Amino acid sequence: MLNIIETKKEKYGEEENLDIATSLEFLGEHYMLIGEFEKADQHYNQAIDMYAKCYNTDTNDYACKLSMTSLLYQQWGEAEKAIDYIKRSVEIKEKLFGQDTFMMGEAYVE
């Protein structure tokens, strides 16, 4: 996976783009699955920062990225960080969908 990210950086340059952000997110997910939480944290946050620079952060996709990162912190035992990320996700979804929609139920489940 690291080679894929390096290849994409060579192709697109060091600038932020969604393709690299997605690869960083997947890499973070894999690190989380094997219990390497510090590496997962690094890659998830790099991905979130890159997503934020690539498009508006008031999107459902961005809110989902925050929710996924909250799962990392939950598994890592970092409850306060998990709560912070899920609250940020819920705030975005409330702006987009209101409090009384199916999507809000999804936000609370995530």
HULIN-V726927 format. One record per pair of residues at least 4 apart in sequence whose C-alpha atoms are under 7 Angstrom apart, sorted by the first residue. I is the first residue (numbers start at 1). J is the second residue. D is the distance in whole Angstrom. If there is no record, write none. Layout:
i = (I & I)
j = (J & J)
d = (D & D)
This chain:
i = (1 & 1 & 2 & 3 & 4 & 5 & 5 & 5 & 6 & 7 & 8 & 8 & 9 & 9 & 16 & 16 & 16 & 17 & 17 & 17 & 18 & 18 & 18 & 19 & 20 & 21 & 21 & 21 & 21 & 22 & 22 & 23 & 24 & 24 & 24 & 24 & 24 & 25 & 25 & 25 & 25 & 26 & 27 & 27 & 28 & 28 & 28 & 28 & 28 & 28 & 29 & 29 & 30 & 31 & 31 & 31 & 31 & 31 & 32 & 32 & 32 & 32 & 36 & 37 & 37 & 38 & 39 & 40 & 41 & 42 & 43 & 44 & 44 & 45 & 46 & 47 & 48 & 48 & 49 & 50 & 51 & 52 & 52 & 57 & 58 & 58 & 59 & 60 & 60 & 61 & 62 & 63 & 63 & 63 & 63 & 64 & 64 & 65 & 66 & 66 & 66 & 66 & 67 & 67 & 67 & 67 & 67 & 68 & 69 & 69 & 70 & 70 & 70 & 70 & 70 & 71 & 71 & 72 & 73 & 73 & 73 & 73 & 73 & 74 & 74 & 74 & 78 & 79 & 80 & 81 & 82 & 83 & 84 & 85 & 86 & 87 & 88 & 89 & 90 & 90 & 91 & 92 & 93 & 93 & 94 & 94 & 94 & 97 & 97 & 99 & 100 & 101 & 102 & 103 & 104 & 105 & 106)
j = (5 & 27 & 6 & 7 & 8 & 9 & 20 & 23 & 10 & 11 & 12 & 20 & 13 & 14 & 50 & 53 & 54 & 21 & 50 & 54 & 22 & 51 & 54 & 23 & 24 & 25 & 47 & 50 & 51 & 26 & 47 & 27 & 28 & 43 & 44 & 46 & 47 & 29 & 43 & 44 & 47 & 30 & 31 & 43 & 32 & 39 & 40 & 41 & 43 & 44 & 33 & 40 & 34 & 35 & 36 & 37 & 39 & 40 & 36 & 37 & 40 & 72 & 40 & 41 & 76 & 42 & 43 & 44 & 45 & 46 & 47 & 48 & 69 & 49 & 50 & 51 & 52 & 65 & 53 & 54 & 55 & 56 & 57 & 62 & 62 & 92 & 63 & 64 & 93 & 65 & 66 & 67 & 89 & 92 & 93 & 68 & 89 & 69 & 70 & 85 & 86 & 89 & 71 & 85 & 86 & 89 & 110 & 72 & 73 & 85 & 74 & 82 & 83 & 85 & 86 & 75 & 82 & 76 & 77 & 78 & 79 & 81 & 82 & 78 & 79 & 82 & 82 & 83 & 84 & 85 & 86 & 87 & 88 & 89 & 90 & 91 & 92 & 93 & 94 & 107 & 95 & 96 & 97 & 104 & 98 & 99 & 104 & 101 & 103 & 104 & 104 & 105 & 106 & 107 & 108 & 109 & 110)
d = (6 & 7 & 6 & 6 & 6 & 6 & 6 & 6 & 6 & 6 & 6 & 6 & 5 & 5 & 6 & 7 & 7 & 6 & 7 & 6 & 6 & 6 & 7 & 6 & 6 & 6 & 4 & 6 & 6 & 6 & 7 & 6 & 6 & 5 & 7 & 7 & 5 & 6 & 6 & 5 & 5 & 6 & 6 & 7 & 6 & 7 & 4 & 7 & 5 & 5 & 6 & 6 & 7 & 6 & 5 & 7 & 6 & 5 & 6 & 5 & 5 & 6 & 6 & 6 & 6 & 6 & 6 & 6 & 6 & 6 & 6 & 6 & 6 & 6 & 6 & 6 & 6 & 7 & 6 & 6 & 6 & 6 & 6 & 6 & 7 & 6 & 6 & 6 & 6 & 6 & 6 & 6 & 4 & 6 & 7 & 6 & 7 & 6 & 6 & 5 & 6 & 6 & 7 & 6 & 5 & 6 & 6 & 7 & 7 & 7 & 6 & 4 & 7 & 5 & 6 & 6 & 7 & 6 & 6 & 5 & 6 & 6 & 5 & 6 & 6 & 5 & 6 & 6 & 6 & 6 & 6 & 6 & 6 & 6 & 6 & 6 & 6 & 6 & 6 & 6 & 6 & 6 & 6 & 6 & 4 & 5 & 7 & 6 & 7 & 6 & 7 & 7 & 7 & 6 & 6 & 6 & 6)
